[in-house]
Amino acid sequence: MQTVERYRLTFTDRGSSGAGVVTDEVIVERTDALGPGGNPVYSDPTGILRAEISPAGEVRMLATGVYQSPQAPRAEPLP
């Protein structure tokens, strides 16, 4: 099984003003690192957003700062 090099992560949250659902998308690329579960770690260009993604598409967000409280996004493999 070939490892995916890039994913689109989609985060969905209810707007704070009750204006409906807010969706953010971020493209992450594979790094040389492995996460706690032994799966590849993917990062956005800034290095702030990091995620371990299993071959089954399960996402584990990895905190890169003290006050982060990351939500689990939906992962979509990209060509």
MODELLER restraints for C-alpha pairs under 7 A, 6 or more apart:
rsr = mdl.restraints
at = mdl.atoms
rsr.add(forms.Gaussian(group=physical.xy_distance, feature=features.Distance(at['CA:4:A'], at['CA:77:A']), mean=6.52, stdev=0.5))
rsr.add(forms.Gaussian(group=physical.xy_distance, feature=features.Distance(at['CA:5:A'], at['CA:29:A']), mean=5.75, stdev=0.5))
rsr.add(forms.Gaussian(group=physical.xy_distance, feature=features.Distance(at['CA:5:A'], at['CA:30:A']), mean=5.15, stdev=0.5))
rsr.add(forms.Gaussian(group=physical.xy_distance, feature=features.Distance(at['CA:6:A'], at['CA:27:A']), mean=6.95, stdev=0.5))
rsr.add(forms.Gaussian(group=physical.xy_distance, feature=features.Distance(at['CA:6:A'], at['CA:28:A']), mean=5.66, stdev=0.5))
rsr.add(forms.Gaussian(group=physical.xy_distance, feature=features.Distance(at['CA:6:A'], at['CA:29:A']), mean=4.47, stdev=0.5))
rsr.add(forms.Gaussian(group=physical.xy_distance, feature=features.Distance(at['CA:6:A'], at['CA:30:A']), mean=6.18, stdev=0.5))
rsr.add(forms.Gaussian(group=physical.xy_distance, feature=features.Distance(at['CA:6:A'], at['CA:77:A']), mean=6.18, stdev=0.5))
rsr.add(forms.Gaussian(group=physical.xy_distance, feature=features.Distance(at['CA:6:A'], at['CA:78:A']), mean=5.42, stdev=0.5))
rsr.add(forms.Gaussian(group=physical.xy_distance, feature=features.Distance(at['CA:7:A'], at['CA:27:A']), mean=5.79, stdev=0.5))
rsr.add(forms.Gaussian(group=physical.xy_distance, feature=features.Distance(at['CA:7:A'], at['CA:28:A']), mean=5.47, stdev=0.5))
rsr.add(forms.Gaussian(group=physical.xy_distance, feature=features.Distance(at['CA:7:A'], at['CA:29:A']), mean=6.64, stdev=0.5))
rsr.add(forms.Gaussian(group=physical.xy_distance, feature=features.Distance(at['CA:7:A'], at['CA:75:A']), mean=6.14, stdev=0.5))
rsr.add(forms.Gaussian(group=physical.xy_distance, feature=features.Distance(at['CA:7:A'], at['CA:76:A']), mean=5.37, stdev=0.5))
rsr.add(forms.Gaussian(group=physical.xy_distance, feature=features.Distance(at['CA:7:A'], at['CA:77:A']), mean=4.44, stdev=0.5))
rsr.add(forms.Gaussian(group=physical.xy_distance, feature=features.Distance(at['CA:7:A'], at['CA:78:A']), mean=5.26, stdev=0.5))
rsr.add(forms.Gaussian(group=physical.xy_distance, feature=features.Distance(at['CA:8:A'], at['CA:25:A']), mean=6.53, stdev=0.5))
rsr.add(forms.Gaussian(group=physical.xy_distance, feature=features.Distance(at['CA:8:A'], at['CA:26:A']), mean=5.70, stdev=0.5))
rsr.add(forms.Gaussian(group=physical.xy_distance, feature=features.Distance(at['CA:8:A'], at['CA:27:A']), mean=4.55, stdev=0.5))
rsr.add(forms.Gaussian(group=physical.xy_distance, feature=features.Distance(at['CA:8:A'], at['CA:28:A']), mean=6.42, stdev=0.5))
rsr.add(forms.Gaussian(group=physical.xy_distance, feature=features.Distance(at['CA:8:A'], at['CA:75:A']), mean=5.77, stdev=0.5))
rsr.add(forms.Gaussian(group=physical.xy_distance, feature=features.Distance(at['CA:8:A'], at['CA:76:A']), mean=5.12, stdev=0.5))
rsr.add(forms.Gaussian(group=physical.xy_distance, feature=features.Distance(at['CA:8:A'], at['CA:77:A']), mean=6.43, stdev=0.5))
rsr.add(forms.Gaussian(group=physical.xy_distance, feature=features.Distance(at['CA:8:A'], at['CA:78:A']), mean=6.73, stdev=0.5))
rsr.add(forms.Gaussian(group=physical.xy_distance, feature=features.Distance(at['CA:9:A'], at['CA:25:A']), mean=5.56, stdev=0.5))
rsr.add(forms.Gaussian(group=physical.xy_distance, feature=features.Distance(at['CA:9:A'], at['CA:26:A']), mean=5.24, stdev=0.5))
rsr.add(forms.Gaussian(group=physical.xy_distance, feature=features.Distance(at['CA:9:A'], at['CA:27:A']), mean=6.25, stdev=0.5))
rsr.add(forms.Gaussian(group=physical.xy_distance, feature=features.Distance(at['CA:9:A'], at['CA:73:A']), mean=5.78, stdev=0.5))
rsr.add(forms.Gaussian(group=physical.xy_distance, feature=features.Distance(at['CA:9:A'], at['CA:74:A']), mean=5.60, stdev=0.5))
rsr.add(forms.Gaussian(group=physical.xy_distance, feature=features.Distance(at['CA:9:A'], at['CA:75:A']), mean=4.71, stdev=0.5))
rsr.add(forms.Gaussian(group=physical.xy_distance, feature=features.Distance(at['CA:9:A'], at['CA:76:A']), mean=6.49, stdev=0.5))
rsr.add(forms.Gaussian(group=physical.xy_distance, feature=features.Distance(at['CA:10:A'], at['CA:23:A']), mean=6.80, stdev=0.5))
rsr.add(forms.Gaussian(group=physical.xy_distance, feature=features.Distance(at['CA:10:A'], at['CA:24:A']), mean=5.77, stdev=0.5))
rsr.add(forms.Gaussian(group=physical.xy_distance, feature=features.Distance(at['CA:10:A'], at['CA:25:A']), mean=4.51, stdev=0.5))
rsr.add(forms.Gaussian(group=physical.xy_distance, feature=features.Distance(at['CA:10:A'], at['CA:26:A']), mean=6.66, stdev=0.5))
rsr.add(forms.Gaussian(group=physical.xy_distance, feature=features.Distance(at['CA:10:A'], at['CA:73:A']), mean=5.26, stdev=0.5))
rsr.add(forms.Gaussian(group=physical.xy_distance, feature=features.Distance(at['CA:10:A'], at['CA:74:A']), mean=5.15, stdev=0.5))
rsr.add(forms.Gaussian(group=physical.xy_distance, feature=features.Distance(at['CA:10:A'], at['CA:75:A']), mean=6.57, stdev=0.5))
rsr.add(forms.Gaussian(group=physical.xy_distance, feature=features.Distance(at['CA:11:A'], at['CA:23:A']), mean=5.61, stdev=0.5))
rsr.add(forms.Gaussian(group=physical.xy_distance, feature=features.Distance(at['CA:11:A'], at['CA:24:A']), mean=5.17, stdev=0.5))
rsr.add(forms.Gaussian(group=physical.xy_distance, feature=features.Distance(at['CA:11:A'], at['CA:25:A']), mean=6.29, stdev=0.5))
rsr.add(forms.Gaussian(group=physical.xy_distance, feature=features.Distance(at['CA:11:A'], at['CA:73:A']), mean=4.74, stdev=0.5))
rsr.add(forms.Gaussian(group=physical.xy_distance, feature=features.Distance(at['CA:11:A'], at['CA:74:A']), mean=6.74, stdev=0.5))
rsr.add(forms.Gaussian(group=physical.xy_distance, feature=features.Distance(at['CA:12:A'], at['CA:21:A']), mean=6.72, stdev=0.5))
rsr.add(forms.Gaussian(group=physical.xy_distance, feature=features.Distance(at['CA:12:A'], at['CA:22:A']), mean=5.73, stdev=0.5))
rsr.add(forms.Gaussian(group=physical.xy_distance, feature=features.Distance(at['CA:12:A'], at['CA:23:A']), mean=4.54, stdev=0.5))
rsr.add(forms.Gaussian(group=physical.xy_distance, feature=features.Distance(at['CA:12:A'], at['CA:24:A']), mean=6.59, stdev=0.5))
rsr.add(forms.Gaussian(group=physical.xy_distance, feature=features.Distance(at['CA:13:A'], at['CA:21:A']), mean=5.66, stdev=0.5))
rsr.add(forms.Gaussian(group=physical.xy_distance, feature=features.Distance(at['CA:13:A'], at['CA:22:A']), mean=5.22, stdev=0.5))
rsr.add(forms.Gaussian(group=physical.xy_distance, feature=features.Distance(at['CA:13:A'], at['CA:23:A']), mean=6.50, stdev=0.5))
rsr.add(forms.Gaussian(group=physical.xy_distance, feature=features.Distance(at['CA:14:A'], at['CA:20:A']), mean=5.79, stdev=0.5))
rsr.add(forms.Gaussian(group=physical.xy_distance, feature=features.Distance(at['CA:14:A'], at['CA:21:A']), mean=4.43, stdev=0.5))
rsr.add(forms.Gaussian(group=physical.xy_distance, feature=features.Distance(at['CA:14:A'], at['CA:22:A']), mean=5.80, stdev=0.5))
rsr.add(forms.Gaussian(group=physical.xy_distance, feature=features.Distance(at['CA:15:A'], at['CA:21:A']), mean=5.59, stdev=0.5))
rsr.add(forms.Gaussian(group=physical.xy_distance, feature=features.Distance(at['CA:15:A'], at['CA:22:A']), mean=5.68, stdev=0.5))
rsr.add(forms.Gaussian(group=physical.xy_distance, feature=features.Distance(at['CA:27:A'], at['CA:44:A']), mean=6.20, stdev=0.5))
rsr.add(forms.Gaussian(group=physical.xy_distance, feature=features.Distance(at['CA:28:A'], at['CA:42:A']), mean=5.51, stdev=0.5))
rsr.add(forms.Gaussian(group=physical.xy_distance, feature=features.Distance(at['CA:28:A'], at['CA:43:A']), mean=4.81, stdev=0.5))
rsr.add(forms.Gaussian(group=physical.xy_distance, feature=features.Distance(at['CA:28:A'], at['CA:44:A']), mean=4.44, stdev=0.5))
rsr.add(forms.Gaussian(group=physical.xy_distance, feature=features.Distance(at['CA:29:A'], at['CA:42:A']), mean=5.03, stdev=0.5))
rsr.add(forms.Gaussian(group=physical.xy_distance, feature=features.Distance(at['CA:29:A'], at['CA:43:A']), mean=5.47, stdev=0.5))
rsr.add(forms.Gaussian(group=physical.xy_distance, feature=features.Distance(at['CA:29:A'], at['CA:44:A']), mean=6.46, stdev=0.5))
rsr.add(forms.Gaussian(group=physical.xy_distance, feature=features.Distance(at['CA:30:A'], at['CA:40:A']), mean=6.71, stdev=0.5))
rsr.add(forms.Gaussian(group=physical.xy_distance, feature=features.Distance(at['CA:30:A'], at['CA:41:A']), mean=6.01, stdev=0.5))
rsr.add(forms.Gaussian(group=physical.xy_distance, feature=features.Distance(at['CA:30:A'], at['CA:42:A']), mean=4.27, stdev=0.5))
rsr.add(forms.Gaussian(group=physical.xy_distance, feature=features.Distance(at['CA:30:A'], at['CA:43:A']), mean=6.54, stdev=0.5))
rsr.add(forms.Gaussian(group=physical.xy_distance, feature=features.Distance(at['CA:31:A'], at['CA:41:A']), mean=5.73, stdev=0.5))
rsr.add(forms.Gaussian(group=physical.xy_distance, feature=features.Distance(at['CA:31:A'], at['CA:42:A']), mean=5.52, stdev=0.5))
rsr.add(forms.Gaussian(group=physical.xy_distance, feature=features.Distance(at['CA:31:A'], at['CA:43:A']), mean=6.77, stdev=0.5))
rsr.add(forms.Gaussian(group=physical.xy_distance, feature=features.Distance(at['CA:33:A'], at['CA:40:A']), mean=6.16, stdev=0.5))
rsr.add(forms.Gaussian(group=physical.xy_distance, feature=features.Distance(at['CA:33:A'], at['CA:41:A']), mean=5.51, stdev=0.5))
rsr.add(forms.Gaussian(group=physical.xy_distance, feature=features.Distance(at['CA:34:A'], at['CA:40:A']), mean=4.58, stdev=0.5))
rsr.add(forms.Gaussian(group=physical.xy_distance, feature=features.Distance(at['CA:34:A'], at['CA:41:A']), mean=5.32, stdev=0.5))
rsr.add(forms.Gaussian(group=physical.xy_distance, feature=features.Distance(at['CA:35:A'], at['CA:41:A']), mean=5.69, stdev=0.5))
rsr.add(forms.Gaussian(group=physical.xy_distance, feature=features.Distance(at['CA:35:A'], at['CA:52:A']), mean=5.45, stdev=0.5))
rsr.add(forms.Gaussian(group=physical.xy_distance, feature=features.Distance(at['CA:39:A'], at['CA:52:A']), mean=6.03, stdev=0.5))
rsr.add(forms.Gaussian(group=physical.xy_distance, feature=features.Distance(at['CA:39:A'], at['CA:53:A']), mean=6.18, stdev=0.5))
rsr.add(forms.Gaussian(group=physical.xy_distance, feature=features.Distance(at['CA:39:A'], at['CA:54:A']), mean=5.49, stdev=0.5))
rsr.add(forms.Gaussian(group=physical.xy_distance, feature=features.Distance(at['CA:40:A'], at['CA:52:A']), mean=5.71, stdev=0.5))
rsr.add(forms.Gaussian(group=physical.xy_distance, feature=features.Distance(at['CA:40:A'], at['CA:53:A']), mean=6.20, stdev=0.5))
rsr.add(forms.Gaussian(group=physical.xy_distance, feature=features.Distance(at['CA:41:A'], at['CA:50:A']), mean=6.68, stdev=0.5))
rsr.add(forms.Gaussian(group=physical.xy_distance, feature=features.Distance(at['CA:41:A'], at['CA:51:A']), mean=5.49, stdev=0.5))
rsr.add(forms.Gaussian(group=physical.xy_distance, feature=features.Distance(at['CA:41:A'], at['CA:52:A']), mean=4.35, stdev=0.5))
rsr.add(forms.Gaussian(group=physical.xy_distance, feature=features.Distance(at['CA:41:A'], at['CA:53:A']), mean=6.52, stdev=0.5))
rsr.add(forms.Gaussian(group=physical.xy_distance, feature=features.Distance(at['CA:42:A'], at['CA:50:A']), mean=5.63, stdev=0.5))
rsr.add(forms.Gaussian(group=physical.xy_distance, feature=features.Distance(at['CA:42:A'], at['CA:51:A']), mean=5.26, stdev=0.5))
rsr.add(forms.Gaussian(group=physical.xy_distance, feature=features.Distance(at['CA:42:A'], at['CA:52:A']), mean=6.21, stdev=0.5))
rsr.add(forms.Gaussian(group=physical.xy_distance, feature=features.Distance(at['CA:43:A'], at['CA:49:A']), mean=5.69, stdev=0.5))
rsr.add(forms.Gaussian(group=physical.xy_distance, feature=features.Distance(at['CA:43:A'], at['CA:50:A']), mean=4.45, stdev=0.5))
rsr.add(forms.Gaussian(group=physical.xy_distance, feature=features.Distance(at['CA:43:A'], at['CA:51:A']), mean=6.49, stdev=0.5))
rsr.add(forms.Gaussian(group=physical.xy_distance, feature=features.Distance(at['CA:44:A'], at['CA:50:A']), mean=6.77, stdev=0.5))
rsr.add(forms.Gaussian(group=physical.xy_distance, feature=features.Distance(at['CA:48:A'], at['CA:64:A']), mean=6.03, stdev=0.5))
rsr.add(forms.Gaussian(group=physical.xy_distance, feature=features.Distance(at['CA:50:A'], at['CA:61:A']), mean=6.20, stdev=0.5))
rsr.add(forms.Gaussian(group=physical.xy_distance, feature=features.Distance(at['CA:50:A'], at['CA:62:A']), mean=5.38, stdev=0.5))
rsr.add(forms.Gaussian(group=physical.xy_distance, feature=features.Distance(at['CA:51:A'], at['CA:59:A']), mean=6.44, stdev=0.5))
rsr.add(forms.Gaussian(group=physical.xy_distance, feature=features.Distance(at['CA:51:A'], at['CA:60:A']), mean=5.57, stdev=0.5))
rsr.add(forms.Gaussian(group=physical.xy_distance, feature=features.Distance(at['CA:51:A'], at['CA:61:A']), mean=4.36, stdev=0.5))
rsr.add(forms.Gaussian(group=physical.xy_distance, feature=features.Distance(at['CA:51:A'], at['CA:62:A']), mean=5.35, stdev=0.5))
rsr.add(forms.Gaussian(group=physical.xy_distance, feature=features.Distance(at['CA:52:A'], at['CA:59:A']), mean=5.82, stdev=0.5))
rsr.add(forms.Gaussian(group=physical.xy_distance, feature=features.Distance(at['CA:52:A'], at['CA:60:A']), mean=5.07, stdev=0.5))
rsr.add(forms.Gaussian(group=physical.xy_distance, feature=features.Distance(at['CA:52:A'], at['CA:61:A']), mean=6.31, stdev=0.5))
rsr.add(forms.Gaussian(group=physical.xy_distance, feature=features.Distance(at['CA:53:A'], at['CA:59:A']), mean=4.66, stdev=0.5))
rsr.add(forms.Gaussian(group=physical.xy_distance, feature=features.Distance(at['CA:53:A'], at['CA:60:A']), mean=6.42, stdev=0.5))
rsr.add(forms.Gaussian(group=physical.xy_distance, feature=features.Distance(at['CA:57:A'], at['CA:75:A']), mean=6.20, stdev=0.5))
rsr.add(forms.Gaussian(group=physical.xy_distance, feature=features.Distance(at['CA:59:A'], at['CA:72:A']), mean=6.54, stdev=0.5))
rsr.add(forms.Gaussian(group=physical.xy_distance, feature=features.Distance(at['CA:60:A'], at['CA:72:A']), mean=6.84, stdev=0.5))
rsr.add(forms.Gaussian(group=physical.xy_distance, feature=features.Distance(at['CA:61:A'], at['CA:70:A']), mean=6.26, stdev=0.5))
rsr.add(forms.Gaussian(group=physical.xy_distance, feature=features.Distance(at['CA:61:A'], at['CA:72:A']), mean=6.49, stdev=0.5))
rsr.add(forms.Gaussian(group=physical.xy_distance, feature=features.Distance(at['CA:63:A'], at['CA:70:A']), mean=6.96, stdev=0.5))
